[in-house]
Structures are given as C-alpha cells and as structure tokens.
Amino acid sequence: MRTRWSLPILGGWCILGLAACATAAAPAGVGGEPIGSSSPGGASPTTVTAAASSSSTGADPLLCGNGKIDPGEPCDGADLAGKDCSSFGLAAGTLACSDYCTFYLAGCEKVEICDDGISNDFDGKIDCEDDDCAGAATCVDSCTPARVLGLPDTVKSTTRGRPAVHKASCSAQSGDEAMYQITALTPGKLLLHLFATGASRFSLSVRSACDDDASEIACATGSFEQALAVDVAAGKTYFVMADTTGPAPGGFQLDVEPWQPEASCDDLIDDDDDGYVDCDDPTGCQGTAACAPGAGAAGTPCVTSAECFANQDDPVCLPLHAGFPGGYCSEFCDLAAPDCAGDGVCAQLGISANGVCLDGCATDADCRSGYLCKDLGNAEKACLAAPETTCGDGLDNDGNGLTDCGDPSCQALPACVPGAAPAGDPCVANTDCFSGSNDPLCLTEAAFGFPGGYCSELCLPGAGDCPAGAECVNFFQLGGGLGTCVHTCDVTSDCRPTYSCVDTGAPKKFCFL
C-alpha cells in the first residue's frame, strides 16, 4: 500500500524522509497549505510574501506566477520542466508547482524500497512483505544484489521481509536470510560477530559465491551470538549470510573487521578473538619481549608474565581477578601433552584455549602463604587460593569475586555473626548489624564514607530479602551481583541525625548523606 506523507518545514514543504523539498520561506497555515494560497497552483500570494520566498531561490519574485519558467525558477504554474513524481524517487501521484515557483511534492506517493529493512510507505509491511515489491529481483533472491559492506563495518538490520532461498550447512532450520558482500583488502583473517537483537535466532556463514550454497567456507549457529574467524585472500570478495533458524525472522547486528594482532600480551584478554590469550597466542605475542620467560617458578608471586619461567615463550602471571591473590607465576600448557616444569600440573581454567601450569603439591605445607593444596581430581593436587578469612576489610582477598560476609567462606566465621542494629543505625563492625543470614555489613566511614557507620546487610536486588523499613539497592560494587539493604524514609525526620531523606529516582527514598 502507498500512502501520502508531507511535513511543513522551515522554508517550504517536504515529503517525509525525502531530500527534494520546496524552499519557499512562507509560513504554513491551517491544513498545511502555505499562507496566501488555497492549493498548489491556486491564487498567488501577495507580492511581499512572494518576494521573500523567491529571493531564496534566486528567482525574480515579479516573474513567478507568469506560467513560464524564468531564471532561478524550478517550475512555474503548469510548467513542471518535464518532471513528475518519479523524478524525485516517488511513486505515482500529482506533482505540482507552488505559488512560489518551487516543487510541491505532497501529492506524490512514497514508494517502498525493497531491501532496506524499513517500511518506507508506513503500511507496516517491510521490504518483500509489501505488494509494491512483488517481483522485485531482490525479493526473488537475496543475492540480487548482496549489500556491500566495508572493513570494518557494522550493520543493524532484520531478516524480516527477505527471501528464503539459501541455506547454511550448520543448521537444519533455514528461513529468511540477509546477504552481504565484503572484499578483503589484505590477506589474513576476517572476524565476524552476529548478535540477535530480539527473540529470533540465526546462523552465520561465509561463502565464496553468493548463489552457491556449496561454496560455504565457514558456518556457526546456536545461541543469540555467533562468531567466525575466516582466512581471506587480498582482493577477493566473500559473501556473508545471516539466516533465520527460529522462531521467526527478526533483528540482528553484524560486525565485521579485519583481524588485528593481540593488542596487549599481558592483560589476560583475547584482543584478537582467536581463542588464545596473551603469550598463548602464537601469532600475536609469542616471540615478543613481553613473552620472554623469566625465572619465577609456578606458584610464586608476580606482577608481569615476563617474571615467570616457561619452557617456551608462553609465560603468564595469573592475577587476583582470576582468583590468584598476589599474582601466581605459570605458563600455558597443552592438556594432551603437558610440558609443565618440575611438579607442575596442567589444568584447564578457561583462561585460554590451552591450560595453565599450577604448582603441584602433596600437603598445604608445599604451598606459599595464602594458598592451600587442593585436589583437582585424577590424583592430582595443586596450590590454589585459600578461602577468604579476613572478613571485614571490604576486599575480595581470595579473588573469587565475593567480598567479606558475601563470601561463603566468611559466613561460617565469627566475623559474620549478625548483631541487632537495623539498617541505617550506627556501627563499627559487621557484627553490630542485623542480618537475616550471616551476611551483615557495616558501611564504615573509612571504606564507604558514612559518618558513624551505617548498618546494612547483603541482599539480592529484586529478591525482597531486606527486612521491613529497608530496600535492596546496588549502589556499591560488592561482587556477585549483591546489593545492600538501605533504610527507607518519607521525610528527613525518619532518618538519624546528619542523614537526610534522599530521592535517588527509585520508587522509595533512602536515608543518605
């Protein structure tokens, strides 16, 4: 279905979303017609209005309305210079000339574009769903043509309204697909990520010939996110397909970029998305100064990977945020053919494609302070961080992402036995504060900036596990997704001295500073 859409704009009239607009500087009257005219081609406005309008086009205001196109006039009266609605990319309709000798497009019908993922004529039908696109080549085959992407590039689109012609090898289900083409600028790898932006699911595949399913090079399917790394040759064109696998066509974001070497070799991040982290990456880091092995044996403290011993150029210093307080010297190892030095044990901790060497042990006495000898299974033991026992310093001492009484290893200790003071009351230690479980929390002035301390307890936002008169908020980064119970109020007099009833934008107000 086609619809007519028009907008008054400063200086004239415009079809919605179209650059070809009238430029007259006349004000708009009721109903959208320019003041001084009854309709396009109707009675002429006053000379003053016409002069103000025509001067913006370079036309002589005294000549506009004589039915003849004079210098500076795009049109005049019935003389449209041979143009019609199609001259402006519009469908059927009536093109007119305004009283100010500029084109009046409101009588033209906006046409559906058949490959942009938008309902251009506002009838709710996208691309090939629209009858306007019946028989269009792009609706017969998504390869006619495949949309061209640059490198790097990001596209947000939908498979809705696209053809269902081609299939990917990695999914039994196939539906509407969107097809793109990319020309590699340099040899190497092409990295692709596809994210579903709704409930739809997709396969992501790459092929060398758009209309040949058998030319597929790589394919991935599964959850809402897909990723591929594909070897490419300079100057060659490749075709990328996002194919609907269920439950219905929908939106997605596709990111494409050329492979770049690992940006940092000592941050425990897979910068180039090849599955190998830091000095475990043979193409990005091994052989660089950052991966030259040091002397530190497995399990000894470290700050950088270069401090640690390795049989090859693959040392790694495992940090606190990976669960290794004080740093932990290690090296990457192949689980199938471990090459750890000494009594090192190769374990897969999910840090990189390969495992890491841990300090082997028989008893706790074999491990450095803060670490215990733990059973890994398969008759192997290694030194790993001891459970958190310092439960009131506001720190995640064992690197497991949980702090103080939020850590199960602390909840069984005297430091996390709750007291009686409700949320918002003064406190010195966690044990002063009430808690429904063994997870009280004193928000001290030194650690959190609350004068006189502020009693609270750990909670899970949305779970309703705070007592009456308190609500769970997540104002502090305490780890594990945990929040704190905060005293609620209506007015400042509900709060203890020096504290005020503060509106944070939440449904309730809180007693804060």
Backbone torsions as a table, in degrees:
resi	resn	phi	psi	omega
1	MET	NA	140.1	176.6
2	ARG	-106.3	144.8	178.6
3	THR	-129.2	155.9	176.4
4	ARG	-99.1	130.0	179.5
5	TRP	-134.6	134.9	176.1
6	SER	-146.3	154.4	-179.5
7	LEU	-132.3	140.0	167.3
8	PRO	-73.4	133.1	176.1
9	ILE	-127.2	160.3	177.6
10	LEU	-60.8	115.7	179.7
11	GLY	97.2	7.0	176.2
12	GLY	150.8	-147.2	-176.3
13	TRP	-126.4	152.5	-177.9
14	CYS	-146.6	138.5	168.0
15	ILE	-70.8	134.6	-175.4
16	LEU	-53.7	123.3	176.3
17	GLY	82.2	6.0	-176.9
18	LEU	-113.0	139.0	-177.1
19	ALA	-78.2	-22.8	-176.8
20	ALA	-79.3	100.3	-172.9
21	CYS	-129.4	153.0	173.4
22	ALA	-67.4	150.5	-174.9
23	THR	-114.9	10.0	-178.5
24	ALA	-64.4	139.6	-176.6
25	ALA	-96.3	32.7	-179.9
26	ALA	-89.3	146.3	176.4
27	PRO	-70.9	155.5	-179.6
28	ALA	-94.1	141.9	178.5
29	GLY	-101.8	-171.8	179.7
30	VAL	-61.7	134.5	-179.7
31	GLY	87.3	-5.3	174.4
32	GLY	94.3	-8.6	179.1
33	GLU	-76.0	145.1	175.6
34	PRO	-59.9	139.1	178.2
35	ILE	-61.0	135.6	-179.6
36	GLY	100.6	-1.2	176.9
37	SER	-137.1	147.7	178.5
38	SER	-90.5	-27.8	178.2
39	SER	-169.2	165.5	175.9
40	PRO	-54.8	126.7	179.9
41	GLY	83.9	4.8	-178.7
42	GLY	-81.7	-153.4	-177.1
43	ALA	-62.3	144.2	-177.8
44	SER	-75.2	147.5	176.6
45	PRO	-74.8	178.1	178.6
46	THR	-65.9	159.9	-178.8
47	THR	-61.5	-37.3	-178.6
48	VAL	-61.7	-46.9	-179.5
49	THR	-65.1	-42.7	-179.1
50	ALA	-64.0	-37.3	-179.2
51	ALA	-65.5	-43.1	179.4
52	ALA	-62.5	-36.6	-178.5
53	SER	-74.1	-49.9	-172.2
54	SER	-68.2	-27.0	-179.1
55	SER	-63.6	-25.7	-179.6
56	SER	-74.0	-17.7	179.6
57	THR	-102.0	-6.6	-176.9
58	GLY	84.8	5.4	-179.0
59	ALA	-86.2	156.4	175.1
60	ASP	-79.0	114.9	-175.9
61	PRO	-62.4	-22.5	-179.2
62	LEU	-78.1	-17.5	-178.3
63	LEU	-97.4	-20.3	180.0
64	CYS	-63.1	126.7	-179.8
65	GLY	106.1	2.8	179.6
66	ASN	-88.5	3.6	177.8
67	GLY	79.1	7.0	-178.5
68	LYS	-130.2	134.0	179.8
69	ILE	-73.9	115.5	178.9
70	ASP	-104.2	166.7	-179.6
71	PRO	-51.4	132.3	179.5
72	GLY	89.6	-6.5	-178.9
73	GLU	-102.4	122.5	174.3
74	PRO	-67.1	-31.1	-179.0
75	CYS	-157.9	170.1	176.2
76	ASP	-158.2	115.3	179.5
77	GLY	60.7	-124.1	-178.6
78	ALA	-84.2	-8.1	-179.7
79	ASP	-84.5	105.2	-177.6
80	LEU	-104.0	17.0	178.6
81	ALA	56.6	31.3	177.5
82	GLY	77.0	7.0	-177.9
83	LYS	-91.8	155.6	172.3
84	ASP	-140.7	-172.1	-176.5
85	CYS	-57.7	-36.1	-178.0
86	SER	-66.0	-21.5	178.2
87	SER	-64.0	-19.6	-178.8
88	PHE	-112.0	17.8	177.9
89	GLY	75.7	20.3	-179.0
90	LEU	-107.8	169.6	-178.4
91	ALA	-87.6	-159.1	-178.4
92	ALA	-62.0	162.3	-179.8
93	GLY	148.3	-167.4	-176.4
94	THR	-117.8	114.3	174.0
95	LEU	-84.7	138.1	-179.1
96	ALA	-133.9	167.9	175.3
97	CYS	-111.1	129.6	-178.4
98	SER	-72.9	172.2	178.0
99	ASP	-67.1	-7.7	-178.5
100	TYR	-110.6	18.3	176.3
101	CYS	61.4	40.7	171.1
102	THR	-128.3	153.6	-177.3
103	PHE	-66.8	138.3	179.2
104	TYR	-113.1	112.2	-168.7
105	LEU	-102.4	0.6	-173.1
106	ALA	-63.8	-19.5	179.9
107	GLY	-86.1	-0.1	180.0
108	CYS	-92.7	149.5	-179.6
109	GLU	-95.8	131.6	178.2
110	LYS	-73.0	138.6	-174.5
111	VAL	-105.9	147.5	176.8
112	GLU	-74.1	127.9	170.7
113	ILE	-87.4	132.7	-164.9
114	CYS	-94.0	6.8	-177.2
115	ASP	-146.7	29.6	-177.9
116	ASP	-116.4	3.8	177.7
117	GLY	70.7	21.9	-176.8
118	ILE	-131.9	146.2	170.9
119	SER	-85.6	90.9	-172.6
120	ASN	-68.2	-29.8	-179.7
121	ASP	-98.8	11.3	171.0
122	PHE	61.9	30.0	176.7
123	ASP	-98.4	5.7	177.8
124	GLY	84.9	-4.8	-179.9
125	LYS	-102.4	128.8	-174.3
126	ILE	-100.6	131.0	172.9
127	ASP	47.3	-117.2	-171.7
128	CYS	-73.1	-6.7	172.4
129	GLU	-70.1	-24.1	-173.7
130	ASP	-84.1	135.3	178.3
131	ASP	-59.3	-25.5	178.6
132	ASP	-60.1	-24.2	-175.4
133	CYS	-98.2	5.1	-179.0
134	ALA	-57.1	124.6	178.7
135	GLY	84.7	-5.5	178.7
136	ALA	-62.9	140.6	-176.4
137	ALA	-57.4	-39.1	-178.1
138	THR	-68.9	-15.8	177.4
139	CYS	-94.5	-10.5	175.8
140	VAL	-86.9	-37.8	-179.1
141	ASP	-151.1	128.0	-178.6
142	SER	-66.9	-7.2	177.8
143	CYS	-88.6	5.2	-175.4
144	THR	-121.7	78.9	-9.8
145	PRO	-101.9	167.8	170.8
146	ALA	-76.6	139.5	-178.2
147	ARG	-67.5	137.1	-177.5
148	VAL	-85.9	130.5	175.9
149	LEU	-113.8	152.2	175.2
150	GLY	-94.6	-174.7	177.5
151	LEU	-133.0	115.6	-4.1
152	PRO	-79.0	169.7	179.6
153	ASP	-157.6	153.5	174.1
154	THR	-134.1	131.1	178.5
155	VAL	-129.4	135.0	173.6
156	LYS	-112.0	120.2	-174.4
157	SER	-151.9	-162.6	-178.8
158	THR	-147.9	152.4	172.9
159	THR	-89.3	-5.6	177.8
160	ARG	-64.0	133.6	179.4
161	GLY	80.5	10.6	179.3
162	ARG	-104.0	161.6	178.8
163	PRO	-67.6	160.8	174.1
164	ALA	-122.0	80.4	-172.5
165	VAL	-117.0	-43.0	-172.7
166	HIS	-102.6	158.8	-177.6
167	LYS	-132.2	152.6	174.7
168	ALA	-103.0	151.1	-174.5
169	SER	-76.5	-21.0	-171.5
170	CYS	-90.7	4.6	179.3
171	SER	-139.5	135.5	177.3
172	ALA	-74.3	-23.2	179.6
173	GLN	-95.8	143.1	179.8
174	SER	-149.8	137.4	179.4
175	GLY	-141.5	-145.2	-179.8
176	ASP	-60.7	139.6	-177.7
177	GLU	-128.7	153.3	171.7
178	ALA	-115.6	134.9	-174.0
179	MET	-119.9	137.5	-179.2
180	TYR	-132.3	154.9	176.1
181	GLN	-124.8	141.5	-177.6
182	ILE	-135.2	134.1	174.9
183	THR	-106.2	120.6	-178.5
184	ALA	-69.4	133.8	-179.4
185	LEU	-88.0	-31.3	-178.7
186	THR	-137.2	158.8	175.4
187	PRO	-72.0	155.5	179.4
188	GLY	141.8	-138.3	-179.2
189	LYS	-118.2	147.4	174.0
190	LEU	-110.3	124.5	-179.1
191	LEU	-101.3	130.7	-178.7
192	LEU	-130.0	134.8	174.3
193	HIS	-128.9	132.8	175.8
194	LEU	-123.5	128.9	179.4
195	PHE	-120.3	128.1	172.5
196	ALA	-72.4	134.5	179.5
197	THR	-101.2	7.4	177.3
198	GLY	-153.4	-149.0	-176.3
199	ALA	-82.0	-12.3	-178.5
200	SER	-68.7	155.4	176.3
201	ARG	-126.5	152.9	-171.7
202	PHE	-139.1	158.6	162.3
203	SER	-103.1	152.1	177.0
204	LEU	-122.1	124.3	-178.2
205	SER	-141.6	159.0	179.7
206	VAL	-127.7	138.5	-179.5
207	ARG	-138.5	162.1	-179.6
208	SER	-92.5	-20.2	176.8
209	ALA	-129.8	125.7	-171.9
210	CYS	-58.3	-46.6	-172.6
211	ASP	-93.1	14.3	-178.4
212	ASP	-122.6	101.5	-179.4
213	ASP	-60.8	-27.7	-178.4
214	ALA	-72.9	-10.6	-179.6
215	SER	-89.6	12.4	-179.0
216	GLU	-59.3	137.3	-179.3
217	ILE	-103.9	-40.4	-177.1
218	ALA	-153.1	154.2	-176.8
219	CYS	-153.7	144.8	176.5
220	ALA	-145.0	143.8	177.1
221	THR	-152.5	170.6	179.3
222	GLY	142.1	-109.8	-174.8
223	SER	-81.2	-162.7	-176.3
224	PHE	-74.2	-10.7	-179.0
225	GLU	-124.7	133.5	177.8
226	GLN	-126.2	148.1	178.6
227	ALA	-141.9	142.7	177.3
228	LEU	-139.7	145.6	170.4
229	ALA	-124.4	115.9	-170.8
230	VAL	-120.8	132.5	175.0
231	ASP	-70.2	131.8	-178.2
232	VAL	-131.2	157.8	177.6
233	ALA	-109.0	142.4	-178.9
234	ALA	-59.0	134.0	176.7
235	GLY	83.4	-6.1	-178.3
236	LYS	-92.7	144.2	-179.8
237	THR	-96.7	134.4	179.1
238	TYR	-122.7	155.6	-177.2
239	PHE	-119.4	130.6	-176.9
240	VAL	-112.6	130.1	-178.0
241	MET	-120.2	128.8	168.4
242	ALA	-103.0	110.9	-173.7
243	ASP	-114.5	130.6	-179.6
244	THR	-67.3	128.2	175.8
245	THR	-114.0	-4.4	175.7
246	GLY	142.3	163.0	-9.7
247	PRO	-80.4	-16.1	179.4
248	ALA	-160.0	162.1	177.3
249	PRO	-55.7	149.3	-178.6
250	GLY	-171.0	-168.2	-172.0
251	GLY	-86.9	155.7	178.4
252	PHE	-155.7	163.8	170.3
253	GLN	-121.6	131.9	179.4
254	LEU	-117.9	123.0	176.3
255	ASP	-112.3	131.1	176.7
256	VAL	-129.0	139.2	178.6
257	GLU	-157.2	152.0	175.3
258	PRO	-73.3	149.7	178.2
259	TRP	-64.0	136.3	174.8
260	GLN	-120.5	147.1	178.9
261	PRO	-59.6	159.1	177.1
262	GLU	-52.8	122.1	-174.3
263	ALA	-69.5	-37.9	178.8
264	SER	-135.3	140.5	-177.1
265	CYS	-103.8	14.6	-177.7
266	ASP	-148.9	37.2	-179.8
267	ASP	-121.0	3.4	-179.5
268	LEU	57.2	34.2	177.3
269	ILE	-125.7	137.0	177.5
270	ASP	-85.6	82.7	-172.3
271	ASP	-63.5	-31.3	-176.6
272	ASP	-102.3	9.1	173.4
273	ASP	55.9	36.2	178.7
274	ASP	-103.8	4.4	177.9
275	GLY	93.1	-9.8	-178.1
276	TYR	-112.6	126.8	-174.2
277	VAL	-99.8	134.2	172.0
278	ASP	48.4	-124.9	-174.1
279	CYS	-73.6	0.6	171.8
280	ASP	-84.0	-7.6	-176.5
281	ASP	-90.1	109.0	-176.4
282	PRO	-71.9	-22.8	-176.6
283	THR	-96.0	-21.3	-175.0
284	GLY	-108.4	-30.8	-170.6
285	CYS	-126.5	-40.0	-175.9
286	GLN	-59.0	131.7	-176.9
287	GLY	101.1	-10.7	177.1
288	THR	-89.3	165.9	-179.0
289	ALA	-62.0	-32.5	-178.4
290	ALA	-64.7	-20.7	-177.0
291	CYS	-112.0	14.2	174.2
292	ALA	-74.6	121.1	-173.8
293	PRO	-63.8	149.0	174.5
294	GLY	-104.5	-148.7	-174.8
295	ALA	-111.6	-9.0	-174.1
296	GLY	-65.2	123.7	179.4
297	ALA	-74.2	160.9	-179.8
298	ALA	-55.0	129.9	177.1
299	GLY	95.7	-13.2	-179.3
300	THR	-79.2	155.0	-178.7
301	PRO	-63.1	153.3	179.9
302	CYS	-160.9	164.2	174.1
303	VAL	-118.8	-40.1	179.1
304	THR	-122.2	157.3	-179.3
305	SER	-64.7	-31.6	-177.1
306	ALA	-66.3	-10.1	176.9
307	GLU	-80.4	-13.9	-167.7
308	CYS	-102.7	144.9	178.4
309	PHE	-73.5	146.6	173.8
310	ALA	-153.1	144.3	176.9
311	ASN	-67.4	-28.5	177.6
312	GLN	-126.9	-170.9	-179.1
313	ASP	-83.0	56.6	-176.7
314	ASP	-139.4	46.3	176.9
315	PRO	-73.6	160.4	175.3
316	VAL	-151.6	136.3	173.2
317	CYS	-101.5	107.9	-177.8
318	LEU	-76.7	123.3	-171.6
319	PRO	-93.1	177.3	179.7
320	LEU	-56.9	-44.8	-175.3
321	HIS	-68.3	-10.9	173.3
322	ALA	-96.4	2.9	177.7
323	GLY	100.1	22.1	-176.7
324	PHE	-129.0	83.3	179.9
325	PRO	-56.2	136.8	178.8
326	GLY	78.0	4.4	-175.6
327	GLY	76.7	152.9	-173.5
328	TYR	-148.6	109.3	-179.1
329	CYS	-63.8	137.6	180.0
330	SER	-157.1	-178.6	171.1
331	GLU	-147.4	156.3	179.0
332	PHE	-75.9	149.1	-176.4
333	CYS	-145.6	152.8	177.4
334	ASP	-87.9	119.0	-177.5
335	LEU	-60.0	-32.3	-178.9
336	ALA	-77.1	-25.4	-179.8
337	ALA	-143.3	71.3	-175.1
338	PRO	-58.6	139.4	178.0
339	ASP	-128.0	31.9	179.7
340	CYS	-66.6	141.7	179.6
341	ALA	-75.7	151.2	175.8
342	GLY	58.0	-130.8	-179.3
343	ASP	-94.7	19.5	-179.0
344	GLY	-59.2	146.3	-179.1
345	VAL	-116.2	125.9	179.7
346	CYS	-83.9	120.8	-177.4
347	ALA	-133.2	141.3	177.3
348	GLN	-90.9	110.5	-179.5
349	LEU	-107.3	7.6	179.0
350	GLY	77.1	17.6	-179.1
351	ILE	-82.1	-38.7	179.4
352	SER	-148.6	-177.3	-180.0
353	ALA	-62.1	-34.7	176.6
354	ASN	-95.7	171.3	177.4
355	GLY	-85.3	-177.2	176.3
356	VAL	-126.9	151.4	179.7
357	CYS	-85.5	124.6	176.8
358	LEU	-105.8	154.9	179.9
359	ASP	-70.3	114.1	179.2
360	GLY	-70.1	154.2	-176.6
361	CYS	-156.4	166.0	173.1
362	ALA	-114.7	-36.9	179.1
363	THR	-138.8	170.6	178.8
364	ASP	-58.8	-29.5	-178.5
365	ALA	-64.9	-17.5	179.3
366	ASP	-80.7	-8.6	-174.7
367	CYS	-104.9	154.5	177.7
368	ARG	-71.1	165.2	-178.6
369	SER	-57.0	135.7	-179.4
370	GLY	92.0	-3.1	-179.3
371	TYR	-126.0	150.1	178.8
372	LEU	-125.0	157.2	177.7
373	CYS	-83.2	113.5	-174.6
374	LYS	-117.3	146.4	-178.2
375	ASP	-79.2	123.4	178.2
376	LEU	-94.8	-3.6	-172.6
377	GLY	90.1	169.7	-179.4
378	ASN	55.8	33.3	177.7
379	ALA	62.2	23.0	179.8
380	GLU	-113.6	139.6	176.4
381	LYS	-127.4	149.3	179.1
382	ALA	-147.6	157.4	179.9
383	CYS	-80.2	118.1	177.6
384	LEU	-129.2	164.7	-174.2
385	ALA	-58.0	137.2	176.8
386	ALA	-72.3	155.4	177.9
387	PRO	-58.9	152.9	179.9
388	GLU	-66.3	130.0	178.0
389	THR	-124.4	-14.3	174.1
390	THR	-92.0	103.6	-164.2
391	CYS	-112.3	18.4	179.6
392	GLY	-140.0	20.3	-177.2
393	ASP	-104.1	2.5	179.9
394	GLY	71.3	15.8	-177.7
395	LEU	-117.1	151.8	173.3
396	ASP	-91.0	82.8	-170.7
397	ASN	-68.4	-27.0	-178.7
398	ASP	-102.3	6.2	173.4
399	GLY	66.8	24.5	-179.7
400	ASN	-98.6	9.1	177.5
401	GLY	87.5	-0.6	-178.8
402	LEU	-119.2	142.7	-172.9
403	THR	-115.9	136.5	171.7
404	ASP	46.9	-125.7	-174.7
405	CYS	-73.1	-1.1	170.8
406	GLY	-82.5	-9.5	-179.9
407	ASP	-94.5	124.6	-179.2
408	PRO	-53.4	-29.6	-179.2
409	SER	-70.2	-19.8	177.0
410	CYS	-90.2	-28.1	-171.5
411	GLN	-65.3	-17.6	178.5
412	ALA	-93.5	0.9	-176.4
413	LEU	-98.7	156.5	179.5
414	PRO	-55.8	-29.0	-177.9
415	ALA	-64.8	-12.3	-178.5
416	CYS	-119.3	16.2	174.0
417	VAL	-75.5	122.6	-174.5
418	PRO	-70.5	154.7	174.2
419	GLY	-101.7	-148.3	-174.1
420	ALA	-115.6	-16.1	-173.3
421	ALA	-68.8	129.2	-179.0
422	PRO	-77.0	172.8	-179.3
423	ALA	-56.3	131.8	178.2
424	GLY	97.6	-16.5	-179.6
425	ASP	-75.6	160.5	178.3
426	PRO	-65.0	155.8	178.5
427	CYS	-161.2	161.1	175.0
428	VAL	-116.8	-36.4	-177.9
429	ALA	-134.4	162.9	178.7
430	ASN	-54.9	-36.5	-174.8
431	THR	-70.0	-7.4	174.8
432	ASP	-76.2	-20.1	-165.0
433	CYS	-103.4	144.9	178.0
434	PHE	-70.7	147.0	176.1
435	SER	-154.7	136.7	176.9
436	GLY	-70.4	-22.0	174.2
437	SER	-126.7	-174.8	179.4
438	ASN	-85.6	58.3	179.5
439	ASP	-139.4	48.6	177.1
440	PRO	-69.5	159.6	-179.4
441	LEU	-147.3	125.3	172.7
442	CYS	-101.9	113.9	177.7
443	LEU	-82.4	94.2	-174.0
444	THR	-79.5	162.6	177.5
445	GLU	-67.1	-38.6	-177.4
446	ALA	-64.9	-42.2	-175.1
447	ALA	-92.0	-32.7	-172.6
448	PHE	-125.2	-8.3	177.3
449	GLY	85.0	21.0	-179.8
450	PHE	-102.2	107.3	-179.3
451	PRO	-56.9	132.7	179.5
452	GLY	75.3	3.0	-176.5
453	GLY	75.6	159.3	-175.8
454	TYR	-144.8	111.1	-177.5
455	CYS	-67.1	141.2	177.7
456	SER	-156.0	-176.5	170.7
457	GLU	-150.4	157.3	-179.9
458	LEU	-75.2	148.2	-175.1
459	CYS	-154.5	166.3	177.2
460	LEU	-107.2	113.8	-178.3
461	PRO	-52.6	131.6	178.3
462	GLY	89.6	-8.8	-176.8
463	ALA	-90.1	-11.6	178.7
464	GLY	67.1	35.1	-176.3
465	ASP	-101.8	19.0	172.4
466	CYS	-95.2	149.3	178.8
467	PRO	-70.7	171.9	178.1
468	ALA	-57.2	140.1	-179.7
469	GLY	88.0	6.2	179.2
470	ALA	-143.4	154.2	178.1
471	GLU	-132.1	148.9	179.5
472	CYS	-83.9	123.2	177.1
473	VAL	-126.7	159.6	-178.3
474	ASN	-118.3	58.0	-178.1
475	PHE	-83.7	-16.5	-176.0
476	PHE	-122.1	143.0	179.9
477	GLN	-85.0	90.9	-175.5
478	LEU	-103.6	-2.0	178.0
479	GLY	86.1	156.4	177.2
480	GLY	67.1	13.9	-178.7
481	GLY	72.2	13.7	-176.2
482	LEU	-82.2	146.7	174.0
483	GLY	-113.5	-168.0	179.6
484	THR	-129.8	145.5	176.6
485	CYS	-80.2	123.6	-176.1
486	VAL	-120.0	140.0	-178.8
487	HIS	-62.7	125.4	178.0
488	THR	-91.4	160.6	-176.3
489	CYS	-156.6	166.4	172.3
490	ASP	-111.0	-39.6	179.2
491	VAL	-136.9	164.6	-176.4
492	THR	-61.0	-30.1	-179.9
493	SER	-64.7	-14.1	175.9
494	ASP	-75.6	-12.6	-174.5
495	CYS	-103.1	159.9	176.5
496	ARG	-70.8	160.0	-179.1
497	PRO	-53.4	145.6	-178.0
498	THR	78.0	-7.0	177.8
499	TYR	-109.6	149.3	-177.4
500	SER	-122.0	157.8	176.1
501	CYS	-84.3	109.2	-169.5
502	VAL	-110.3	134.5	175.3
503	ASP	-91.3	112.0	-179.4
504	THR	-98.6	2.8	-175.6
505	GLY	94.6	-7.3	176.2
506	ALA	-78.1	167.1	180.0
507	PRO	-57.6	-29.9	179.9
508	LYS	-120.1	159.6	176.5
509	LYS	-90.9	157.9	-176.3
510	PHE	-129.9	149.5	174.7
511	CYS	-78.9	105.5	178.9
512	PHE	-133.2	-177.8	178.1
513	LEU	-73.0	NA	NA
